[in-house]
């Protein structure tokens, strides 16, 4: 049989058991508190990450809108540049793409290009020194049309059937259009000088062409 335990030893064991129980309860509470803190920290980290993702998505969307805005503005300014250059602007091709090493805000750069285009000279009227060239365009156009008309008449005269009837009519139409033929080279002249073909210039070309056509028709009638 086991020897009897004294009351003092039993009381000491009870106190030790109570102390261990208290320590276990304290450690359990500490573990629960630590777990709750970790869960809160993890929740905050997830919330922060979600907020960073939301901000990143917003920045990406804003950057995409900026890219589309810059591309549209660059295309518009490129079109204005081609219009200012005139006929030679067709050689410029499409707008250039973004440079790989480009840095900084593109908005001030686009504003500077826009201001530069606004400061450039707007296409104006051809100077009076170009009047002889405009007259030459009108005269040359009338001569070309008259020569084509004469060729059509000769072709009709050397043919028979419908050609003999239709070619003189075609020759007359081509000859009467002579005053307007000179507008084509006059337009090229204006484009090369970055100017516009104003009504004054059109009347000058058409008048010279009309006078030339009338003179040629008169000479033809008197032969």
ChimeraX attribute file (.defattr): number of C-alpha atoms within 10 A of each C-alpha:
attribute: neighborCount
match mode: 1-to-1
recipient: residues
	/A:1	3
	/A:2	4
	/A:3	5
	/A:4	6
	/A:5	8
	/A:6	8
	/A:7	9
	/A:8	9
	/A:9	10
	/A:10	11
	/A:11	11
	/A:12	11
	/A:13	12
	/A:14	12
	/A:15	12
	/A:16	12
	/A:17	12
	/A:18	12
	/A:19	12
	/A:20	12
	/A:21	12
	/A:22	12
	/A:23	12
	/A:24	12
	/A:25	12
	/A:26	12
	/A:27	12
	/A:28	12
	/A:29	12
	/A:30	12
	/A:31	12
	/A:32	12
	/A:33	12
	/A:34	12
	/A:35	12
	/A:36	12
	/A:37	12
	/A:38	12
	/A:39	12
	/A:40	12
	/A:41	12
	/A:42	12
	/A:43	12
	/A:44	12
	/A:45	12
	/A:46	12
	/A:47	12
	/A:48	12
	/A:49	12
	/A:50	12
	/A:51	12
	/A:52	12
	/A:53	12
	/A:54	12
	/A:55	12
	/A:56	12
	/A:57	12
	/A:58	12
	/A:59	12
	/A:60	12
	/A:61	12
	/A:62	12
	/A:63	12
	/A:64	12
	/A:65	12
	/A:66	14
	/A:67	14
	/A:68	12
	/A:69	13
	/A:70	16
	/A:71	15
	/A:72	12
	/A:73	16
	/A:74	19
	/A:75	15
	/A:76	14
	/A:77	17
	/A:78	19
	/A:79	16
	/A:80	16
	/A:81	17
	/A:82	18
	/A:83	16
	/A:84	19
	/A:85	18
	/A:86	19
	/A:87	15
	/A:88	13
	/A:89	16
	/A:90	11
	/A:91	8
	/A:92	13
	/A:93	9
	/A:94	11
	/A:95	13
	/A:96	10
	/A:97	8
	/A:98	11
	/A:99	7
	/A:100	6
	/A:101	5
	/A:102	8
	/A:103	7
	/A:104	7
	/A:105	8
	/A:106	13
	/A:107	13
	/A:108	10
	/A:109	11
	/A:110	15
	/A:111	12
	/A:112	12
	/A:113	16
	/A:114	17
	/A:115	11
	/A:116	10
	/A:117	15
	/A:118	11
	/A:119	9
	/A:120	10
	/A:121	10
	/A:122	12
	/A:123	17
	/A:124	13
	/A:125	16
	/A:126	20
	/A:127	10
	/A:128	10
	/A:129	8
	/A:130	15
	/A:131	14
	/A:132	12
	/A:133	15
	/A:134	28
	/A:135	21
	/A:136	19
	/A:137	27
	/A:138	32
	/A:139	25
	/A:140	21
	/A:141	30
	/A:142	31
	/A:143	21
	/A:144	16
	/A:145	26
	/A:146	24
	/A:147	16
	/A:148	18
	/A:149	23
	/A:150	18
	/A:151	15
	/A:152	22
	/A:153	22
	/A:154	15
	/A:155	16
	/A:156	21
	/A:157	14
	/A:158	10
	/A:159	13
	/A:160	10
	/A:161	8
	/A:162	9
	/A:163	17
	/A:164	17
	/A:165	14
	/A:166	13
	/A:167	21
	/A:168	20
	/A:169	16
	/A:170	17
	/A:171	23
	/A:172	18
	/A:173	14
	/A:174	21
	/A:175	25
	/A:176	20
	/A:177	19
	/A:178	28
	/A:179	28
	/A:180	21
	/A:181	24
	/A:182	27
	/A:183	23
	/A:184	12
	/A:185	18
	/A:186	24
	/A:187	20
	/A:188	16
	/A:189	19
	/A:190	22
	/A:191	21
	/A:192	14
	/A:193	17
	/A:194	21
	/A:195	21
	/A:196	20
	/A:197	19
	/A:198	14
	/A:199	10
	/A:200	11
	/A:201	23
	/A:202	18
	/A:203	18
	/A:204	20
	/A:205	30
	/A:206	26
	/A:207	17
	/A:208	24
	/A:209	31
	/A:210	22
	/A:211	15
	/A:212	21
	/A:213	24
	/A:214	17
	/A:215	12
	/A:216	16
	/A:217	15
	/A:218	11
	/A:219	10
	/A:220	9
	/A:221	8
	/A:222	7
	/A:223	5
